[in-house]
Amino acid sequence: MLKPLKNPIGIQGPVVTIVMDGVGIGKANEANAVLAARTPTLDKLFQTYPMVAINAHGTAVGLPS
């Protein structure tokens, strides 16, 4: 069960967690399909709301490499 934070971050709820399988925040190059695409909704979300990127591969998720 989640417990309340001792020092809340000052953001009123609700809080939304969005997991986009297969979409990553990678290097800005010609191989990055997400950067090459027209993404007005993602652009607006990233500019307007707090966000955090997480590592979801390799040793960060318990894999050997």
PDB file of N, CA, C and O in Angstrom:
ATOM      1  N   MET A   1       0.845  -1.174   0.000  1.00  0.00           N
ATOM      2  CA  MET A   1       0.000   0.000   0.000  1.00  0.00           C
ATOM      3  C   MET A   1       0.890   1.237   0.000  1.00  0.00           C
ATOM      4  O   MET A   1       1.889   1.290   0.718  1.00  0.00           O
ATOM      5  N   LEU A   2       0.530   2.221  -0.798  1.00  0.00           N
ATOM      6  CA  LEU A   2       1.286   3.470  -0.829  1.00  0.00           C
ATOM      7  C   LEU A   2       1.061   4.262   0.447  1.00  0.00           C
ATOM      8  O   LEU A   2      -0.036   4.267   1.005  1.00  0.00           O
ATOM      9  N   LYS A   3       2.105   4.925   0.898  1.00  0.00           N
ATOM     10  CA  LYS A   3       2.012   5.756   2.093  1.00  0.00           C
ATOM     11  C   LYS A   3       2.179   7.217   1.695  1.00  0.00           C
ATOM     12  O   LYS A   3       2.913   7.514   0.752  1.00  0.00           O
ATOM     13  N   PRO A   4       1.509   8.144   2.398  1.00  0.00           N
ATOM     14  CA  PRO A   4       1.667   9.564   2.089  1.00  0.00           C
ATOM     15  C   PRO A   4       3.119  10.008   2.282  1.00  0.00           C
ATOM     16  O   PRO A   4       3.821   9.511   3.162  1.00  0.00           O
ATOM     17  N   LEU A   5       3.553  10.947   1.446  1.00  0.00           N
ATOM     18  CA  LEU A   5       4.891  11.516   1.598  1.00  0.00           C
ATOM     19  C   LEU A   5       4.954  12.371   2.850  1.00  0.00           C
ATOM     20  O   LEU A   5       3.985  13.049   3.194  1.00  0.00           O
ATOM     21  N   LYS A   6       6.096  12.341   3.534  1.00  0.00           N
ATOM     22  CA  LYS A   6       6.282  13.206   4.701  1.00  0.00           C
ATOM     23  C   LYS A   6       6.386  14.659   4.266  1.00  0.00           C
ATOM     24  O   LYS A   6       5.885  15.551   4.951  1.00  0.00           O
ATOM     25  N   ASN A   7       7.031  14.901   3.137  1.00  0.00           N
ATOM     26  CA  ASN A   7       7.184  16.248   2.586  1.00  0.00           C
ATOM     27  C   ASN A   7       6.574  16.278   1.191  1.00  0.00           C
ATOM     28  O   ASN A   7       7.284  16.075   0.206  1.00  0.00           O
ATOM     29  N   PRO A   8       5.273  16.526   1.090  1.00  0.00           N
ATOM     30  CA  PRO A   8       4.624  16.521  -0.228  1.00  0.00           C
ATOM     31  C   PRO A   8       5.314  17.475  -1.198  1.00  0.00           C
ATOM     32  O   PRO A   8       5.875  18.494  -0.795  1.00  0.00           O
ATOM     33  N   ILE A   9       5.264  17.132  -2.461  1.00  0.00           N
ATOM     34  CA  ILE A   9       5.965  17.914  -3.481  1.00  0.00           C
ATOM     35  C   ILE A   9       5.207  19.158  -3.910  1.00  0.00           C
ATOM     36  O   ILE A   9       5.693  19.913  -4.752  1.00  0.00           O
ATOM     37  N   GLY A  10       4.042  19.384  -3.356  1.00  0.00           N
ATOM     38  CA  GLY A  10       3.307  20.613  -3.632  1.00  0.00           C
ATOM     39  C   GLY A  10       2.464  20.580  -4.890  1.00  0.00           C
ATOM     40  O   GLY A  10       2.026  21.629  -5.364  1.00  0.00           O
ATOM     41  N   ILE A  11       2.229  19.408  -5.437  1.00  0.00           N
ATOM     42  CA  ILE A  11       1.407  19.293  -6.635  1.00  0.00           C
ATOM     43  C   ILE A  11       0.055  18.728  -6.230  1.00  0.00           C
ATOM     44  O   ILE A  11      -0.030  17.672  -5.603  1.00  0.00           O
ATOM     45  N   GLN A  12      -0.993  19.443  -6.596  1.00  0.00           N
ATOM     46  CA  GLN A  12      -2.335  18.958  -6.314  1.00  0.00           C
ATOM     47  C   GLN A  12      -2.652  17.785  -7.236  1.00  0.00           C
ATOM     48  O   GLN A  12      -2.260  17.788  -8.403  1.00  0.00           O
ATOM     49  N   GLY A  13      -3.357  16.789  -6.720  1.00  0.00           N
ATOM     50  CA  GLY A  13      -3.741  15.631  -7.523  1.00  0.00           C
ATOM     51  C   GLY A  13      -4.867  15.968  -8.465  1.00  0.00           C
ATOM     52  O   GLY A  13      -5.366  17.093  -8.448  1.00  0.00           O
ATOM     53  N   PRO A  14      -5.269  15.054  -9.263  1.00  0.00           N
ATOM     54  CA  PRO A  14      -4.757  13.694  -9.308  1.00  0.00           C
ATOM     55  C   PRO A  14      -3.412  13.617 -10.025  1.00  0.00           C
ATOM     56  O   PRO A  14      -3.025  14.519 -10.767  1.00  0.00           O
ATOM     57  N   VAL A  15      -2.721  12.522  -9.781  1.00  0.00           N
ATOM     58  CA  VAL A  15      -1.448  12.254 -10.438  1.00  0.00           C
ATOM     59  C   VAL A  15      -1.678  11.140 -11.445  1.00  0.00           C
ATOM     60  O   VAL A  15      -2.347  10.152 -11.139  1.00  0.00           O
ATOM     61  N   VAL A  16      -1.134  11.290 -12.632  1.00  0.00           N
ATOM     62  CA  VAL A  16      -1.302  10.299 -13.691  1.00  0.00           C
ATOM     63  C   VAL A  16       0.054   9.705 -14.036  1.00  0.00           C
ATOM     64  O   VAL A  16       1.025  10.437 -14.228  1.00  0.00           O
ATOM     65  N   THR A  17       0.124   8.398 -14.114  1.00  0.00           N
ATOM     66  CA  THR A  17       1.327   7.715 -14.570  1.00  0.00           C
ATOM     67  C   THR A  17       1.059   7.193 -15.973  1.00  0.00           C
ATOM     68  O   THR A  17       0.115   6.433 -16.191  1.00  0.00           O
ATOM     69  N   ILE A  18       1.887   7.600 -16.915  1.00  0.00           N
ATOM     70  CA  ILE A  18       1.735   7.161 -18.300  1.00  0.00           C
ATOM     71  C   ILE A  18       2.951   6.324 -18.662  1.00  0.00           C
ATOM     72  O   ILE A  18       4.084   6.801 -18.584  1.00  0.00           O
ATOM     73  N   VAL A  19       2.722   5.085 -19.055  1.00  0.00           N
ATOM     74  CA  VAL A  19       3.797   4.203 -19.502  1.00  0.00           C
ATOM     75  C   VAL A  19       3.575   3.950 -20.985  1.00  0.00           C
ATOM     76  O   VAL A  19       2.543   3.411 -21.386  1.00  0.00           O
ATOM     77  N   MET A  20       4.544   4.342 -21.791  1.00  0.00           N
ATOM     78  CA  MET A  20       4.424   4.170 -23.238  1.00  0.00           C
ATOM     79  C   MET A  20       5.410   3.095 -23.680  1.00  0.00           C
ATOM     80  O   MET A  20       6.585   3.378 -23.912  1.00  0.00           O
ATOM     81  N   ASP A  21       4.929   1.872 -23.793  1.00  0.00           N
ATOM     82  CA  ASP A  21       5.770   0.735 -24.154  1.00  0.00           C
ATOM     83  C   ASP A  21       6.370   0.948 -25.543  1.00  0.00           C
ATOM     84  O   ASP A  21       5.658   1.258 -26.498  1.00  0.00           O
ATOM     85  N   GLY A  22       7.666   0.780 -25.639  1.00  0.00           N
ATOM     86  CA  GLY A  22       8.350   0.912 -26.917  1.00  0.00           C
ATOM     87  C   GLY A  22       8.755   2.326 -27.265  1.00  0.00           C
ATOM     88  O   GLY A  22       9.365   2.548 -28.310  1.00  0.00           O
ATOM     89  N   VAL A  23       8.435   3.287 -26.419  1.00  0.00           N
ATOM     90  CA  VAL A  23       8.801   4.681 -26.669  1.00  0.00           C
ATOM     91  C   VAL A  23       9.849   5.078 -25.651  1.00  0.00           C
ATOM     92  O   VAL A  23       9.653   4.909 -24.447  1.00  0.00           O
ATOM     93  N   GLY A  24      10.946   5.598 -26.129  1.00  0.00           N
ATOM     94  CA  GLY A  24      12.002   6.008 -25.219  1.00  0.00           C
ATOM     95  C   GLY A  24      12.430   7.439 -25.470  1.00  0.00           C
ATOM     96  O   GLY A  24      12.124   8.013 -26.515  1.00  0.00           O
ATOM     97  N   ILE A  25      13.131   8.007 -24.523  1.00  0.00           N
ATOM     98  CA  ILE A  25      13.712   9.337 -24.685  1.00  0.00           C
ATOM     99  C   ILE A  25      15.178   9.096 -24.991  1.00  0.00           C
ATOM    100  O   ILE A  25      15.980   8.847 -24.091  1.00  0.00           O
ATOM    101  N   GLY A  26      15.516   9.171 -26.259  1.00  0.00           N
ATOM    102  CA  GLY A  26      16.867   8.815 -26.681  1.00  0.00           C
ATOM    103  C   GLY A  26      17.622   9.969 -27.298  1.00  0.00           C
ATOM    104  O   GLY A  26      17.249  11.135 -27.169  1.00  0.00           O
ATOM    105  N   LYS A  27      18.692   9.608 -27.971  1.00  0.00           N
ATOM    106  CA  LYS A  27      19.549  10.598 -28.614  1.00  0.00           C
ATOM    107  C   LYS A  27      18.804  11.279 -29.760  1.00  0.00           C
ATOM    108  O   LYS A  27      17.975  10.667 -30.432  1.00  0.00           O
ATOM    109  N   ALA A  28      19.114  12.542 -29.966  1.00  0.00           N
ATOM    110  CA  ALA A  28      18.511  13.301 -31.062  1.00  0.00           C
ATOM    111  C   ALA A  28      19.299  13.030 -32.338  1.00  0.00           C
ATOM    112  O   ALA A  28      20.268  13.727 -32.641  1.00  0.00           O
ATOM    113  N   ASN A  29      18.872  12.011 -33.085  1.00  0.00           N
ATOM    114  CA  ASN A  29      19.500  11.723 -34.368  1.00  0.00           C
ATOM    115  C   ASN A  29      18.443  11.202 -35.336  1.00  0.00           C
ATOM    116  O   ASN A  29      17.278  11.054 -34.968  1.00  0.00           O
ATOM    117  N   GLU A  30      18.850  10.926 -36.572  1.00  0.00           N
ATOM    118  CA  GLU A  30      17.896  10.517 -37.608  1.00  0.00           C
ATOM    119  C   GLU A  30      17.250   9.156 -37.336  1.00  0.00           C
ATOM    120  O   GLU A  30      16.244   8.822 -37.961  1.00  0.00           O
ATOM    121  N   ALA A  31      17.800   8.379 -36.429  1.00  0.00           N
ATOM    122  CA  ALA A  31      17.232   7.070 -36.101  1.00  0.00           C
ATOM    123  C   ALA A  31      16.138   7.150 -35.036  1.00  0.00           C
ATOM    124  O   ALA A  31      15.489   6.143 -34.751  1.00  0.00           O
ATOM    125  N   ASN A  32      15.923   8.319 -34.445  1.00  0.00           N
ATOM    126  CA  ASN A  32      14.939   8.480 -33.379  1.00  0.00           C
ATOM    127  C   ASN A  32      13.575   8.798 -33.995  1.00  0.00           C
ATOM    128  O   ASN A  32      13.290   9.947 -34.336  1.00  0.00           O
ATOM    129  N   ALA A  33      12.736   7.769 -34.132  1.00  0.00           N
ATOM    130  CA  ALA A  33      11.430   7.926 -34.766  1.00  0.00           C
ATOM    131  C   ALA A  33      10.504   8.846 -33.974  1.00  0.00           C
ATOM    132  O   ALA A  33       9.708   9.575 -34.568  1.00  0.00           O
ATOM    133  N   VAL A  34      10.594   8.824 -32.653  1.00  0.00           N
ATOM    134  CA  VAL A  34       9.729   9.679 -31.831  1.00  0.00           C
ATOM    135  C   VAL A  34      10.070  11.147 -32.062  1.00  0.00           C
ATOM    136  O   VAL A  34       9.173  11.980 -32.194  1.00  0.00           O
ATOM    137  N   LEU A  35      11.361  11.466 -32.113  1.00  0.00           N
ATOM    138  CA  LEU A  35      11.766  12.849 -32.378  1.00  0.00           C
ATOM    139  C   LEU A  35      11.412  13.283 -33.793  1.00  0.00           C
ATOM    140  O   LEU A  35      11.106  14.454 -34.018  1.00  0.00           O
ATOM    141  N   ALA A  36      11.448  12.364 -34.744  1.00  0.00           N
ATOM    142  CA  ALA A  36      11.135  12.693 -36.135  1.00  0.00           C
ATOM    143  C   ALA A  36       9.633  12.877 -36.355  1.00  0.00           C
ATOM    144  O   ALA A  36       9.221  13.561 -37.291  1.00  0.00           O
ATOM    145  N   ALA A  37       8.824  12.273 -35.501  1.00  0.00           N
ATOM    146  CA  ALA A  37       7.370  12.327 -35.660  1.00  0.00           C
ATOM    147  C   ALA A  37       6.806  13.665 -35.196  1.00  0.00           C
ATOM    148  O   ALA A  37       7.434  14.386 -34.421  1.00  0.00           O
ATOM    149  N   ARG A  38       5.618  13.977 -35.682  1.00  0.00           N
ATOM    150  CA  ARG A  38       4.883  15.154 -35.210  1.00  0.00           C
ATOM    151  C   ARG A  38       4.145  14.715 -33.947  1.00  0.00           C
ATOM    152  O   ARG A  38       3.259  13.862 -34.013  1.00  0.00           O
ATOM    153  N   THR A  39       4.502  15.288 -32.804  1.00  0.00           N
ATOM    154  CA  THR A  39       3.949  14.848 -31.516  1.00  0.00           C
ATOM    155  C   THR A  39       3.425  16.030 -30.697  1.00  0.00           C
ATOM    156  O   THR A  39       3.965  16.321 -29.629  1.00  0.00           O
ATOM    157  N   PRO A  40       2.389  16.709 -31.175  1.00  0.00           N
ATOM    158  CA  PRO A  40       1.919  17.897 -30.456  1.00  0.00           C
ATOM    159  C   PRO A  40       1.424  17.609 -29.040  1.00  0.00           C
ATOM    160  O   PRO A  40       1.620  18.428 -28.142  1.00  0.00           O
ATOM    161  N   THR A  41       0.794  16.471 -28.831  1.00  0.00           N
ATOM    162  CA  THR A  41       0.293  16.156 -27.492  1.00  0.00           C
ATOM    163  C   THR A  41       1.437  15.900 -26.527  1.00  0.00           C
ATOM    164  O   THR A  41       1.445  16.443 -25.423  1.00  0.00           O
ATOM    165  N   LEU A  42       2.409  15.079 -26.926  1.00  0.00           N
ATOM    166  CA  LEU A  42       3.572  14.837 -26.068  1.00  0.00           C
ATOM    167  C   LEU A  42       4.334  16.127 -25.813  1.00  0.00           C
ATOM    168  O   LEU A  42       4.748  16.394 -24.685  1.00  0.00           O
ATOM    169  N   ASP A  43       4.521  16.926 -26.853  1.00  0.00           N
ATOM    170  CA  ASP A  43       5.234  18.194 -26.693  1.00  0.00           C
ATOM    171  C   ASP A  43       4.552  19.072 -25.650  1.00  0.00           C
ATOM    172  O   ASP A  43       5.218  19.647 -24.789  1.00  0.00           O
ATOM    173  N   LYS A  44       3.239  19.177 -25.724  1.00  0.00           N
ATOM    174  CA  LYS A  44       2.471  19.996 -24.777  1.00  0.00           C
ATOM    175  C   LYS A  44       2.587  19.435 -23.355  1.00  0.00           C
ATOM    176  O   LYS A  44       2.775  20.194 -22.404  1.00  0.00           O
ATOM    177  N   LEU A  45       2.477  18.118 -23.209  1.00  0.00           N
ATOM    178  CA  LEU A  45       2.592  17.506 -21.885  1.00  0.00           C
ATOM    179  C   LEU A  45       3.966  17.771 -21.281  1.00  0.00           C
ATOM    180  O   LEU A  45       4.064  18.146 -20.113  1.00  0.00           O
ATOM    181  N   PHE A  46       5.031  17.581 -22.064  1.00  0.00           N
ATOM    182  CA  PHE A  46       6.393  17.784 -21.565  1.00  0.00           C
ATOM    183  C   PHE A  46       6.642  19.243 -21.186  1.00  0.00           C
ATOM    184  O   PHE A  46       7.374  19.516 -20.235  1.00  0.00           O
ATOM    185  N   GLN A  47       6.042  20.181 -21.919  1.00  0.00           N
ATOM    186  CA  GLN A  47       6.250  21.605 -21.643  1.00  0.00           C
ATOM    187  C   GLN A  47       5.413  22.105 -20.470  1.00  0.00           C
ATOM    188  O   GLN A  47       5.792  23.069 -19.805  1.00  0.00           O
ATOM    189  N   THR A  48       4.286  21.463 -20.214  1.00  0.00           N
ATOM    190  CA  THR A  48       3.320  21.980 -19.247  1.00  0.00           C
ATOM    191  C   THR A  48       3.409  21.338 -17.867  1.00  0.00           C
ATOM    192  O   THR A  48       3.196  22.008 -16.856  1.00  0.00           O
ATOM    193  N   TYR A  49       3.721  20.047 -17.819  1.00  0.00           N
ATOM    194  CA  TYR A  49       3.630  19.312 -16.558  1.00  0.00           C
ATOM    195  C   TYR A  49       4.973  18.722 -16.141  1.00  0.00           C
ATOM    196  O   TYR A  49       5.825  18.446 -16.985  1.00  0.00           O
ATOM    197  N   PRO A  50       5.160  18.529 -14.826  1.00  0.00           N
ATOM    198  CA  PRO A  50       6.389  17.879 -14.362  1.00  0.00           C
ATOM    199  C   PRO A  50       6.456  16.453 -14.900  1.00  0.00           C
ATOM    200  O   PRO A  50       5.432  15.785 -15.046  1.00  0.00           O
ATOM    201  N   MET A  51       7.650  16.004 -15.185  1.00  0.00           N
ATOM    202  CA  MET A  51       7.830  14.642 -15.672  1.00  0.00           C
ATOM    203  C   MET A  51       9.159  14.103 -15.201  1.00  0.00           C
ATOM    204  O   MET A  51      10.048  14.852 -14.796  1.00  0.00           O
ATOM    205  N   VAL A  52       9.280  12.794 -15.259  1.00  0.00           N
ATOM    206  CA  VAL A  52      10.538  12.141 -14.931  1.00  0.00           C
ATOM    207  C   VAL A  52      10.726  10.998 -15.914  1.00  0.00           C
ATOM    208  O   VAL A  52       9.775  10.297 -16.260  1.00  0.00           O
ATOM    209  N   ALA A  53      11.949  10.821 -16.356  1.00  0.00           N
ATOM    210  CA  ALA A  53      12.282   9.687 -17.216  1.00  0.00           C
ATOM    211  C   ALA A  53      12.941   8.621 -16.346  1.00  0.00           C
ATOM    212  O   ALA A  53      13.748   8.934 -15.471  1.00  0.00           O
ATOM    213  N   ILE A  54      12.596   7.378 -16.590  1.00  0.00           N
ATOM    214  CA  ILE A  54      13.175   6.282 -15.813  1.00  0.00           C
ATOM    215  C   ILE A  54      13.929   5.341 -16.745  1.00  0.00           C
ATOM    216  O   ILE A  54      13.635   5.261 -17.937  1.00  0.00           O
ATOM    217  N   ASN A  55      14.893   4.639 -16.191  1.00  0.00           N
ATOM    218  CA  ASN A  55      15.572   3.582 -16.939  1.00  0.00           C
ATOM    219  C   ASN A  55      14.713   2.336 -16.855  1.00  0.00           C
ATOM    220  O   ASN A  55      14.358   1.896 -15.761  1.00  0.00           O
ATOM    221  N   ALA A  56      14.380   1.771 -17.991  1.00  0.00           N
ATOM    222  CA  ALA A  56      13.520   0.589 -18.018  1.00  0.00           C
ATOM    223  C   ALA A  56      14.167  -0.533 -18.822  1.00  0.00           C
ATOM    224  O   ALA A  56      13.497  -1.274 -19.542  1.00  0.00           O
ATOM    225  N   HIS A  57      15.487  -0.637 -18.679  1.00  0.00           N
ATOM    226  CA  HIS A  57      16.208  -1.667 -19.426  1.00  0.00           C
ATOM    227  C   HIS A  57      17.471  -2.059 -18.673  1.00  0.00           C
ATOM    228  O   HIS A  57      17.893  -1.374 -17.741  1.00  0.00           O
ATOM    229  N   GLY A  58      18.058  -3.153 -19.085  1.00  0.00           N
ATOM    230  CA  GLY A  58      19.344  -3.584 -18.536  1.00  0.00           C
ATOM    231  C   GLY A  58      19.355  -3.775 -17.030  1.00  0.00           C
ATOM    232  O   GLY A  58      18.398  -4.277 -16.441  1.00  0.00           O
ATOM    233  N   THR A  59      20.455  -3.365 -16.423  1.00  0.00           N
ATOM    234  CA  THR A  59      20.629  -3.579 -14.980  1.00  0.00           C
ATOM    235  C   THR A  59      19.597  -2.816 -14.142  1.00  0.00           C
ATOM    236  O   THR A  59      19.346  -3.187 -12.995  1.00  0.00           O
ATOM    237  N   ALA A  60      18.994  -1.757 -14.697  1.00  0.00           N
ATOM    238  CA  ALA A  60      17.978  -0.999 -13.954  1.00  0.00           C
ATOM    239  C   ALA A  60      16.745  -1.841 -13.648  1.00  0.00           C
ATOM    240  O   ALA A  60      16.010  -1.559 -12.702  1.00  0.00           O
ATOM    241  N   VAL A  61      16.523  -2.879 -14.458  1.00  0.00           N
ATOM    242  CA  VAL A  61      15.367  -3.749 -14.231  1.00  0.00           C
ATOM    243  C   VAL A  61      15.789  -5.180 -13.898  1.00  0.00           C
ATOM    244  O   VAL A  61      14.999  -6.117 -14.014  1.00  0.00           O
ATOM    245  N   GLY A  62      17.045  -5.330 -13.483  1.00  0.00           N
ATOM    246  CA  GLY A  62      17.509  -6.628 -13.015  1.00  0.00           C
ATOM    247  C   GLY A  62      18.100  -7.543 -14.063  1.00  0.00           C
ATOM    248  O   GLY A  62      18.400  -8.701 -13.770  1.00  0.00           O
ATOM    249  N   LEU A  63      18.275  -7.047 -15.287  1.00  0.00           N
ATOM    250  CA  LEU A  63      18.900  -7.865 -16.323  1.00  0.00           C
ATOM    251  C   LEU A  63      20.417  -7.768 -16.199  1.00  0.00           C
ATOM    252  O   LEU A  63      20.925  -6.787 -15.657  1.00  0.00           O
ATOM    253  N   PRO A  64      21.148  -8.761 -16.689  1.00  0.00           N
ATOM    254  CA  PRO A  64      22.605  -8.753 -16.514  1.00  0.00           C
ATOM    255  C   PRO A  64      23.320  -7.631 -17.259  1.00  0.00           C
ATOM    256  O   PRO A  64      24.387  -7.189 -16.832  1.00  0.00           O
ATOM    257  N   SER A  65      22.748  -7.167 -18.363  1.00  0.00           N
ATOM    258  CA  SER A  65      23.395  -6.052 -19.084  1.00  0.00           C
ATOM    259  C   SER A  65      22.395  -5.275 -19.895  1.00  0.00           C
ATOM    260  O   SER A  65      22.760  -4.307 -20.562  1.00  0.00           O
TER     261      SER A  65
END
